[in-house]
Structures are given as structure tokens and as C-alpha cells.
């Protein structure tokens, strides 16, 4: 029994040596286990032989994530592995794929197992020297249709989302086809729904209107009115029909008010559609092909407040009780909106070929996208004279506030031809010298139009030719030359790229991997890369948006400003140098306990960043990008991207993972109707835990060479989020048994600070630690109602995000929270709960 159980566990390791052992050990049970429960013996590609997986997932472990599709699963696995920079190289049944869309929409029920290989393992398969491999093995035969529907709400109320997907999947050996349709709707969330406190308007605007002085809008309205009241009168509500001065005196120095939060969205109304189809097959014994087509559309609608105006009421107006000009401050009745629409389609055609010990991968890609944005804005800001025949006390003045709609469009297309070949080039004492050769051609075209300005309108083209070569040199081998030193190898990678609109760039990487014993793996590399700014960053159209709420760190006020965004064609290429050392320690194989650690040192030069708002350092370095009125009030911010001089970051990420199973025995039933005994594999309980702690030792940005560096760990910040968090913890734990389980994720972010200079006096905003707790509970309904035929193939899950409904608190030295840092701005939704129902039908 123990031998058979071990065989089943080892069958998921994807190592030929282990697979042979598993196959021999499993022979005794295969004759009595039903066909649909037979263990699948996975043989891995030859280049996996000397690489142990960092993590292995069988069907029960995959099930413990409680997700529906492969792309959802890979998102969770990558987050646990810390792959936040370079995506992994994906292999499906031993064949390389070039885009997640080729398999992302497959249901997780199509997966037999999954292995995560260590960083640096991708070079032999045509990847880069610091890339890891995720290998997915699909079931040999699957035919299913899956329908999923989910409803999500915020427990604070006033927001909900609905999503649904329909997936049809067919897998038969090397041939697979999948069609997925996904739809998602989200309702809007208003600032008033979260009780956002609005900043005081520059003038007492209101939908009902208020009478103010003119031309001195903060001064006395009329001496005669002040004499009746016995004190200066500066505001009177516009709430009476054809009033006399005496009637106005009764309501003097009070005002109508309007909550702008009713006309501003924290989150827009959105609707997404996504269709993805893929087909893969073996064309010849040595050749496989994969074709993928994808279409997507997303639209959103923001509310940005109300237009405003000051109307001049002359004493000659027959309805005016005043002896001189006065003003009427009023909002327009129709909110200003921003509407965006994105639509795109792309196609991928991939061929994988085997020529003896060599492999080739040809990827052909073409994509198009169209973006359209409509932005309402107030067309004029001066005082508006009223005709002497207009009664301001009864007339609708909002129609006199001129507004216009600006149109921005962006059309882009891109084409790619990429060929990669990899394999051994020489036999060395410690093993094969592996080589990678790659050639890539790409064409990019971007057409932008903006009604704001012709400066950022036009056509941008970029063609790129890139060649890459890489070698992995085995120095010692644990089962051959220099066996006492274990497995030691070095890698070298060089790439050269030529761009039609930018200087040529180079990419150089040195790597070293050492596995002195099976329990320890060390990997180090130095990577230097130069890249021009993305064509979208250069050629995006100019966008001007009014009434954008912004915190001004130089005054401490939160104000509504005009924000400028778009591309910058003058950006210089970035240069990034990355130095990384990582370690993996395999401790207790019975529970798959592993320790991991990675130290990274990043040095970026001329790095490109949009100018962030709410940074005192940035405002002082780029005063021409932050415009103020004569009173020093911030009115306009230009956030188009610039090159910063440098950015230096040093961090350590370390943690552990474990995966253990309880149970999972081979159970033999009594013979039925004189037949032979039948056996089946009982479900085991899977327990999985991962935890990682990130410590940042240094994080500094040098904006310009003549300025002091911005210490993001010491109160400096680039953006409104505060300085860099020095400590961060991410952990997950799950338990699963036969489709019944729970998964908990814990996220903790340490405190941070933002230094401000309010009216020349230094102050500090303190950001509280942030603790997030997410919970997912899921169940195969057949486990809950085992005797009900309707329950077969159905799964329900309940997701709770931010279970404690905790929001980050931000306070200055006086204990005051600036309006821009109200808790609902830090986390707009708060706690959300989603109920998902999934039904699947499988057929032979």
C-alpha cells in the first residue's frame, strides 16, 4: 500500500528518473483501479532532467485554490512565487507557448498537474537567464462545457458587480480546442456613497444658487442690505421669488449648498466583454501548431462634478432689488463626464518543432486596438452677464454655462515574427553546452488624435530588429565530472536591438547556478538592459481633464485642478542593471517544506515615469509643470512622463512553502456479481501554506543631478501613496478535501511616511500599517448533497476580500487627515463578498 501511494505522489514530479520509479511501483494497482482514476505517468522534456521543480501541484493541490480557469490559477501561483517583474516561460505538455491566452481560458479541471521550476531554468528552453519555467500537463482526454455566474457586493453598500463566463473545452491527446466568452459589469460608486468630505468651493456655488458681491466676490453685496442686517452681508441664498431687500435680510449670510459627492464617482460604471478561442494540434510527429484569436471590449463612464459660473445681475434688471451689480454663483445641472471605450483584437500562431535534440519555436502575432475618450469640460470661466429681462430667482441659469466635449482617439497595430532555436552544441565533461539563438522582427504603428492640441496628434511608427544568443555552460555534474561539487553551471546571454526611431540598445546577462546537494540550489545573475520608452508612452495623445482632486504637499490643501496627461516624444532610453542572488533550500520532503530567499539590487538610469502628483520633491524639481494662481493655489498639473536621473533599490524577499497530504489510500471494494475486486483512490486532505517577507534596505530616486536624492524610506515619496513600505508580508493557507475547502490570504504592509512642506514648514504625513485578510470558501455541491443527481458537476464558492473592512489611516502631526487621504479614497470599496456558481458538464 505504501509503495503504491508513493508512486501516485511521485507521478506528478515530472522528472524522468522519478517517473520510471513511479511507473514500476504503480504497476500493481493499475490493473484494479478504474480507467478514469488511473495514475498518469508524466514524462518530462529531456532538458528537465537536471532541474528539480521548486513546487509541484497535483489535481488536489490545484483544487485547493478554488479558482475556475488556468489564468486565475497562474495569477495566484505567480503572486506566491514573487514573479512580479518578468513573466515565466510557459510549457504545456512539454511544448512552449508564447502567450497566456493560448491556455489561460482552459478550466482548471483540464489540468493533470503543474510544476514551478526555479528561476534561471528557462534558458535551456529558449527563455532568458533569469526566467523561471511553469510547466502544465493537461489531461489526455477532456470534453466539457462550463458555465460560471458570480455576483459581488460591497458590504458598505451602493456597489455591485456581475460576471459570467461560458467555456467549451475539448482535449484529445495533442489536440485541444477551447472557446471562452467572459462578461463583467460593475456599477458606479459615488463619493457621496462613502461620505467623502468635499473641499470648500472657491466660491459658494450651489445648484440653487447664491447671491454674492461683484466684482469683489468675497466682499459686501449691497450697503443697503448690510444696513438692514446691521453687519456686512457677503452671501444670500437664491431661494425666494422676486424678493425685497427686507426678505433677503432675513436669510442674510446663509447659503445654499450642494454635495458634489453626488456628482463625482469613486469608481466608474464599467462593462467588459472578452472572447478567446484557441486550437492546438500535432501537425507532424516533429511539429505542433497553436492558433489563438482574441477579441475584447471595455467601456467606462466617470462623473467629475458640476460646471460652475458667476452670473452678473445688474441694477437695471427689473427683477433686481439691489442698487449695484451683484453676482449669482451657481452650478450647472448636468454633471461633467469622462467616457472611455477600448476595443482590440489579436491573433497568435505558434509552431513548435523538434529536430533531434534541438527545438524551434516560431511565433507570429498581429494585434489591433482602438481607444476613444470623450471628456466634458467647461468652455468658459469668466463672469456671465444676465439679460435685463431674465429673472435669476426663477430661471434655470445652467443652460448659460457653456460646456464642450473633447475627443481623443488612439489607434494602434503591432506585428511580430519571432523565431527561437535551442539545443546542445557540444559535449563537455560535465554535460551538454546548451545554446539559444533568437531573431525577432516587429512593426508598431500608433495614430493619435486629440481635440486639445495638434502637438501630440499624429502617427508614430517603430520597427525593431533584435537578435539574441545565449549559452549555458555546465562546469561540474553531480553524477559525472566534479561530482563532489554538485551541479554547477554558468550562463551568458547577449541581445542587440535596432529601433527605427531610437538608438540601438544592448542586453547583457551573466548567470551562475550551483546545486551542491539536492537540498540546496543557488542562483545569481547580473543583467544590464537598455530600452527606449514604449511607443505608447511617446505617442499617446494629449488629454486635459478638469476638476481632478489633488493634494498639494506645499500648502497642505486638497484642491480641484486641471490635469494634463499624454505622451512625451522627447524621452531618453532607460538603462537597468539588476543584480540578484537567490537560494532554495528543500528541507522536509514528506511535507514539501522549502525555504526561499532572493536579494535584488536594481539600478535604473534615465528611468521613465509619469510625473506623480502630491510630491513636494517633484513639484520643486519641475515648477513649470505645476501652475498656481496669484494666491499660490494650485490650478494646473502637467503629469506627462519625464526621465528621472536614477532609481536605486535594494531588497530581500524570503519565506517558506509547504504542501502535505493526509490520507489518500488505495481502497479495495468487495467483488460484485462474481467479478473481480475493484479499487479506487480515496481523496486525501491537502494542506498548503506559503509565507513571504519582503524587506527593503534602500529605495532612492535622484530626480536631477543637481538635487538631493529622494529617500522613499525616509519620508520622501513620488506620488500620493506615501513613501516606500520597508516591510511587507504575504501569506496564504489552504485546506482541501475532495472539492470542499477554504483558502485564506493575509497581506500586511508596514507604516510609511510622506514629508510635506506646508507654507514652507516641514511636516510629515504618517500612513498607518495595513492588514488585509481575504477568504475563499468553496465546495463541490456533490459533497454537500451526495445523493442528488442535480449536484453533480456544480461548484459554489464564496470570496470575501478585506474581511475586516480595514482601511489605511493617514494623519499629519496634528492628527488631521487631509481630504485627499480620507479612508474611502485609500480603499474605495472596502469589504466585498462574491458568490460564484459554476456548473460543468463533461462527456466522452
N, C-alpha and C positions, 0 to 999 in steps of 0.2 A: 504493500500500500504506500509506504513512504517513498519507494523508488518511483512509483507511477506518479505520485503527486509532484515529486521533484521534476519529473520530466515535463509535466504540464507547465510548471513555472518557468523552466529554462527555455521552453519553446519560444518565448517572447523576447529573448535576448538578442536575436538577430546576429549571432556570431556562428560561423560555420563549425568551429570546434565544439561549441556548446550544442549546436543544432544536431550534430551527429550523435552526441551522447544522449540528447533528448529523444531522438528517433529510436535509438536502441532500447531505451528504457520504457518508451511508450508502446512498444510492440505488444506487450502482454495485455493491454487494456483495449487496444483498437478493435479487436475482434468482437468485443462485447459492448462497446459504447455506441449508441446510435449515431448515424451519419451526421446529423446536424450538431452533435456535440463532440465530434472527433477533434483532437488537438491538431492544429495546423502547424507543421514544421516549417519555419521560415528560414530560408537560406538567404544570406546577405550578399551584396556585390563583393567581389574579391577585395576591393580596396578597403572594406570594413574590417578585414581580418585582424589588423593590429590596433584597432581602436575600440575600447570598451565604451558602451553607452554611458553617458552621465546620468540619465534617468530612463527607465523603461516603463511603459504603460500597457497593460493588457486591457481586455474589454471591461473588466470590473473597475479598474482604476480610471479608465476613460469615463465610465458611467458615473463615477463619484463626482465629476464636475457638474453634472446636472444640466448640460447645455445641449442644444439641438443640432448644431452644424459644426463642421470641421473648422471653419474660420473663427467661430466663437471659442472652440477648444484651444486653437493655436494662440489666440489672443491671451487667454489665461495662462497657458504654459510659458509663453514668452515673457509675460509680466513676472512670473515666478523665477525665471532664469535670468532676469535683468537685461534682456535684449532690447534696450531702448534706443540703440544707435543704429547698428547695422542689422538688417533682417537676416534670418538664417537661410541657408540653401535648403530647399525643399526637395525631397526624393519621395516618389510614390512607387511602391513595388520595385524599388531599385532603379527607377528611371527619374532623371532630373526633370523638374518643371520650373518654368521661369516666372510664373505669376500665381499668386494665391487664388485668383479667380478660376484657375483650372480645376481646383478641387475644393475650394472654400465652401461652396454651397452644398456639398455632399452631406447627408445626415451622418452623425457620429456612429449610428448603428452599422454603417458600411465599413467601419474600421475594425481590423483584427487586432492590431497593436501599433504602437508608436514608440520610437526611440529618439531621445535627445542626445546628440553626440557633443563632445566638448568643443569649446572654442578652438579654432585652428584646424579642425578636422575636415574642412571643406575644400582645401587646396587640391587634394588628390582627385576630387570630383569636379574640378573646374571652377570652384569658388575662389574666394580670397583667403589670404593667410590668417586673418583674424576672424573668420566667419565660422559659425557652428553649422551642423547639419541636423535637420529634423527629418527622420525617415518614417514614412507612413506605409503600413501594409494593409491593403484592403482585403476584404473577404473575397473568396474566389467566386462566389455566386450570390447576388442580391438583386431582388426586384421589389421595389416598394414605392408607395405614394404616401407622402406625409403632409398633413395639414396642421398648421400651428396658428393659434389665435391668442393674443395677450392684451390685457387691459391694465394700465398703470395709472396710479393716482398719487398725488402729494397729500400727505395726511394733514398738512396745514390748509388744504382746500384750494379750490379755484384753478386747478390744473389737472389735466389728464392726457393720456396718450394711448393710442390703439395701434397695434401692429399685427400683421398676419403674413404668413408665407405658405406657399404651396410648392412642394418639391417632388419630382418624379425621378427615380433613380433606377438604372439597370446596370448591373455588373456581371460579366461572364468572362472569367479569366482575364486576359489582357484587354478586353473590350469593355468600355464603360461609357455610359451616356447619362447626362444629368440636366434637368431643366428646373430652374428655380425662379419663382416670382415672389417679390417681397414688397410690402406696402406698409408705410408708417405715417400716422397722423399725430400731431401734437397741438394742443390748444394753446392759445396765448396766455401769458401771465402778466397782469398789470402791476405796476408799482403800488397802486392802492391796495391790491390783494395781499400785499405783505407789509402794509402800513409804513411804507417808506416816507420818511420826513422830507419834504421838498425844501430846497433852499428858497430864501425870500426872493421874490422877483425884483428886478431893478426898479420897477415902478409898480404901483398897486393895481396890476392888471386883474381882471375878473371877467367871466362870461357875461355877468350882468352889468359890468362897467362901474367905474368910479370917476368922480369929478376931482381934478387936481389943478394946481396952478399952472399957468403958462405965460411966458416961456420958461419961467423958473418952476420946473415940475416938482420941486420939493418945497417951494415957498407957499405964501399965502394965496388962497383962491381969490378972495374979494374982500377988501377992507370993510364993506358994509355988512357982509356975513359975519366977519370976525367981531364987529361991534355988537351984533345981536347976541353972539355967543359969549362974549366977554373974554375971549382969548383967540389967538391966531388959529384959523381953520385951514388945514392943508389937504384934507380929503373928505369927500362926502359920497355916500353910496348913490349910484344912479338907479334908485328904486321907486321913485314917485313919478306920477304922470303930471306934467305941466306944473311943477312945484313953485311955490313962492319962496323967497328968502327965509321967511319965518318957518315954513315947513322944513326947509333944509337945515335950519339951525337946530331943529330937534334931533337930527341924526348926525350932526357935525362930528368930524374926527373919528367916525367909524367907517368901515369899508366892507364892501362885498368881497368875498374870497372864493377861489376855485382851487380845488385839489388837482394839480397837474398829474398826479399819480393815476388818475382815471384815464389819462390820455397818453401814458408812456408805458411801454412794455418792458418788463424784465426779460422775458423770453418771448420770441415771436411765434405766431402761428405758422406751422410748417407742415409740408406734405411731401413724402418721398415715395418714389416708385423705382424698382430695380428688377431687371430681368437678366438672367445669366444662363447661358446654355453652353455645354461642353461635351465633346465627343472625343474619345481616345481609342485607338486600336493598334494592333500589331500588323503592320503592312507587309513585313517580311520577317524571317527568323532573326534578322540582324537589325531591324528597323521598326520603331514605333512612332506614331504620329498623334498629336493632340491639337484639336481646334477649339477655340473658345470665342464666343460672341457675348458682348455685354452692352446693355443699354440702361441708363439711369437718368432720373429727373428729380430735382428737388426745388421747391419753392418756399419762400418765407415772406412774412409781412410784419413789419415793425410799426409801432406808433411812437412818435417822437415829440409829443407835446402839441401845443396850440400856437398858431401865429398870433402876434400881438400888434397893437397900434395905438397911437395917441391922436385923437381927433380934436381939431381946433374948433371950439364953439365961440363964434364972435358975438359981441353985444348987439349987433344988428339982427341977429337971428330972432325971429318973432317968438320963439319958444324959450329964449334965454332970460333968466331973471337977474343976470349978472351985469355989472357996469363995465366989464372989460373982458378981454379974451381969457378963456379958461380951456383946460384940456379934459378930454374924456379918455381914460385908459381902459382898454377892453381887449379881451381875447377874441379871436375868430372862433366860430363854432365848429369848424371842420378840422380834425387833427391832421398834422403833417405825417406822412407815411413814407417808409422805405420798403420797396418791394424788389425782391431778387428772384431770379429764375435761372437755374442751371440745367443744361441737358447735354449729355455726352454719350458717345458710343465708341467702342473699341473692339478690336479683334486680335487674337493671338493664334499663330500657327507654329507649332514646335515639332521638330523631328529629333529623335534620339537614335543614334546608330552605334553599333558595336563592331569594331574591326579587330578581332583577336583580343588583345589586351588593351586596345585603345578605344576610347569613346569619343563621339562627336555630338554636339548639340547645336542645332540651328534654330534660331528664334526669329520669327517675322512678326512684326507688330505694327498696327496702324490705329490711330485714335483721333477723334474729333470732339470738340466741346464748344458749346455756345453759352455765354453768360450775358444776362441782361439785367440791369438795375435801373429802377425808377425811383427818384428821390424828390419828394416835395420840398420846396423851400419858399421862404418869404421873399417876395421880389423887391420890396421897398421897405425902408426903415424910417423915413422922415415923417414928420407930422403931416396929417391928412386934413386939409380944410374941409369943413362941412358947409354945404349949401345953406343959405339962409332959410330955405323952405323945408329943411329936414328937421324933424323933431327927434333929437337924440334920446329923449326919455321914452319913446315908444318904438322907434325904428330899429331894424336889425342892421347894425353897423358892420357886421362881419364880412358882408359882401364887398365892402370897400377896402378890405385888406388884401392887397394883391399877392397872389402866390403863383408859382410856376412849377413845372415838373421837369427836372433834368434827366437826361437819358444817357446811360453808359452801357456800352456793349463791348464784349471781348469774344473773339473767335480764335480758336487755336487748333492746330493739327500737328501731329507728330508721327513720324515713321521711323522704324528701326529694323536693321538687319544685323544680327549678332551671331557669330559662329565661334564656338569654343571646342577645342580638342584637348584631351588629356589622356595620359598613359605613361608607361615606363619607357625611358630612353636608353638606359644602361643598367647592367647588373653589377652591383657593388658588393663588397664583403658583407655589409650589414643589411642588404636588401636592394630593391629597385630604386633607381633615381627617377622620381616621378616629375613629369613636366606638364605645363599648361600653356597653351597658345590660344589667344583670342583676338579676333578682329571685329570691330563694330563700326557701322555707319549709321548716322541718324540725321534726320531732317526735321526741323521745327519751324513753324510759322505762326505768328501771332498778329492779329489785326485788332486794334483797339480804337474805339471812338468815344469821345466824351463831349457833351454839350457845354461843359465848364470851360474848356480850353482846347485849342488845337495843339498845344505844346506836347501833350502826352498822347496825341492821336496819331495813328499811322500804322505802318506794317513793319514788323521786326522778323528777320529771318536768321536762323542759326543752323549751320551744318557742322557736323562733328565727325571726325575720323579718329578712331582710337585703336591702338594695338597694345596688347598686354602679354607678357611672358612671365612664367613662374616656374621655380624648381623647388622640389623638396628632397633634401639630401639625407639619407639615413647614415648615421655615424656609428652607432652601435645597435645591437639587437639582443633582446633578452633570450632568444633561442638560437643565437648564432654568434657572429663576430662581436667580441667585447661583451659577452653575456653578463658578466659581473656588474657592469654599469647600467644594465637595463636597456630600455629603448630610448635612444637619443637621436634627434633629427633636427636639421636646420632648414629654413626656407628662405627664399629670396623671390621678390616679386617686383617687376618694373612695368609701368604703363606710361605711354605718351599719347596725349590727346591734342589734336589740332582743331581750332574753332574758327569759323569764318568771320566772326565779329569780335574775337577776343584773342589775347596772346596764347600761344601753345603752353600746355601745362604738363607736369610730370607727376607720377605717383610712384613712391618707392617704399618697400616694406622689407624689413628683416625680422625673422622669427626663429625661435628656438623652443623645442618641445622635448621634455625629458620625463620619462616614466621609469624611475629606478626600480620600483616594485609595483605590483598590481594595485596596491592600496594608494599610491601617490602619483599624481600627474601634475607637472609644472609646465606652464606655457608663458612665454614672454615675446613681445614684438615691439618694434618701433616702426611707426607708419607716418610718412610725410606725403601730404596730398595738397595739390593746388587745383582750384576750381573757379571758373568765372561765376558771377551771380547768375541765378536761373533767369531764363528769358522772361518768365512772368514777373520776376522782381524788377527787371529792367523796363519792360514794356507795358505794364498794367496801366490802364487809363487813370486820369486824374479824377478824383472824387471829392466833392466838397459837401460836408454834412453839417447842418446847423443844429444847435441845441444839444450838443453832446456833453453829458455831465462829466466834469473833470475836477480832480483835486489839485489845487495849486500849492505845492510844498513851500513856495516862497512867501505866501501870505496866510496859509492855513485854511483858506476858504474853498468851498466847493461851488463851482460856477458852471453855467452852460456856455460852451464855446462853439465856434465854428471849427470843425476838424477837417484837415486836408490829408488825403491819403492817395496812394498810387505808386507808380514805378519811378525809378531813377536810372536813366541810361548812362550815368557817369560813374557807376560803381566799379571798383577795382576788384580783381580776383582775390579770393580768400586763400590762405595757406594754413593748413592744420597739421600739427605734429602731435601724434599720440604715442605715449609710452605706457605699456600695460604689462603687468605681471599677474598671473592668476595661478591658483592652486586648487586641486581637487583631491580630497582625502576620503577614501572608501573605508569605513570602519567596520560596521557590523552587517555582514551580508544578509543575515536572516531577516533583518528589518530594513535592509537597503538604506542604512544610515550613512549619509555623506556630509562632509564639511566642504564648504567652498569659500574662496576669498579671491578678490580681484582688486588690485591697486591700479589706478589710472591717473596719468598726468597729461592734461590736454593744454596745448599751447596754440592759440589761434591768432593769426595776424591778418589785419585788414578784414576782420570778420564783419559780415553784413547783418544789420539789424534795423528794423523799423524804429524810428525814434520813439521811445516809450514816453507816455505821459507821466506826470507825477514823480519826476525825478529831478531833484534840485541840481544834481551834478550835470545832467543833460541840459537842463534849462540854462545853466550858466555857461555851458560849453557851446551851445547853439542859440544864442539870444535872438537871432534873426528868424528862428523857427517858432518862437513863442511871442506873439504880439499882444501888447497891453494898451489900454486906453490911457488918457492923460491922468487918470486917478490910480493907475497901477493895476487895474483889474484885467485879468487875463481874458482875452476875447477870441484869439485865433491860435490854433496849434497846427503846425505842419509836421506830420509824422511820416513823411516819405522816407524810405530807407537810406542809410548812410553807411560808410565804412568806419568802424571804430578801430583804433590803433591796434589793440591786442586784448586778449582774454586768456587768463591763465587759471586753470582749475586742477586741484589735486584731491582725489577722493579714494576711499576704501569701502568696498561692499563685501560683507562676509555674512555667512549664515549656514544653515543646515537644511537637509531634507530627509525624510524617512517615509517608507511605504511598507506596511506589513499586512499580512493576511491571516485571518483566524478561520480555521475550518477548511472547507474546500476538499472534502474527502471523496473517494470513489465509492458509491453506494450501489450494491447489487441487490436486485429485487428477486423475489421468488419466481420460478418459471410459470408461465401462463399457458393453459391449453396444451400441456405437454411439450411446449417449446423450451428452448434453452434460456437460462437466466439472462436478464438484461441489466446493464449497468448504466449509471449516469453520474455526472459530476455535480456534487452538491455545491450550492452557492456559498462562497466564503464571504466573510466580513472584511472589507478593505478600510484600513485607517491610513490616512495620509496627512503629513504635517510638513510645512515649509515655513521658514522664517529667515529674513534677511535684514541686516542693519547697515545703513549707509552713513559713513562719517565723512564730512567734507573738511579738509585741512586748510585749503586755500581756495579762494574764489575772488579774483580781482580783474577789473576791467580798466584799461587805460583808454580813455576817450580820444585824447590828443597828447602828443609828446610833451607839450608844454604845461600839462595839467597833472595834478596829483592823481594817482590811481584811485578807483572807487572800490573800496573793500566791501564786498557783498556780505561778508560775515561779520562786519563791524559797524553796521548801521547804514552803509551805502546801499543803494538799490538802483536798478534800472527797471522802472515800471512801478505800478501801484501795489504789487503784491508784497512789498516788504523786501528785506534782504534775504540772502540765501539761508535756508534752514541747514544748520550744522549737523543735526541728527535726524534720521528718518528710519522708521521700522515698517516693514511689510511682512505680514504673516497670514497663512491660510491653514485651516484644518478641516478635514472632511471624514465622514464615516458613511459607508455604503454597504448595503447587503441586498443583492438581487433587485436593484432598481428602487430601493427605499433608502433614502439617505438625507444628509444635511451637510452644508458647507458654510464655513464661517471665514470671513476675511477681516483682518484688523489692519488699519493704517494709522500710523502715528507720525506726526510732523512736529518737530520741536519748535520753540519760540524763535522769533526773528524781530528785527528792528528796521526802522526807516528813519534816517536823520532828515529833519526839515529845518528850514531857516525862515521862520515866520517873522516878517518885518525886520530881518537882519539878526534875529535872536535864535540861536540854535535850540532845537527841541527834538524829542525823539518819540516817534510812534512805536508802540510795542504791540506786536502781534502774538496773541496767546497760542500755546500749543494746540494742536488739532488732533483729535482722536476720532477716527471713523470706524464704524462697525457695520459690516454688511453680512446678511444671512440669506442663504438659499436652502429651501426645503423642497424635496422632490419625491415623487412616488409613482411607480408603475401601478396603475389602478388595479391590475390583476392581483397585486399583493394585498390590496385592501379588500377586494371582493373576488376571492379566488374561484368562486363557483359561478360567476356571472360571465356569460359569453360576451356581453357588450363591453366588458372591461378590458378585453384583450387588445393589445396594441395602443392603449391610451396611457398618457403620462401627464401628470399635473405638477406644476412647480410654483412656489411662492418665493419671490425675491423681495427682500427688504434692504434698501440702500440707506445708509446713515440711520441705523436703528435707533440710536439715542437722540436723533434730531439735533445734534450738536453743531453749532456754528462758531466760527472763529471770531474772537473779540479783538478789537483794535482800539487802543486808547493812547492819548497823549499824556504828558507829565501831569496834567491837571485832572486826569481821569475822564476826559471828554472824548467822545467818538466823533471824528469828522463825518459829515453827512455821506461822503463817498464810501466810507468804510462801515456803514450800517450792516448788521449781521445778514440781512437779506440780500445785500449786494455780494457778500462773501459766498453765500450758498443760496441761490435763488429758490430752489425747490424745497430744500430741507429733506425730511424723511419721505421716501417714496416706497410704495408697495406695488408689485406687479404680480398678477396671477396669469400664468401661462397654461394653456391646454394644448396638448399635442396628440394627434391621432395618426397612427400609421397602419397601412395595410400592405402586407407583403404577400407575394405569390411566387410560385416556382417558375 
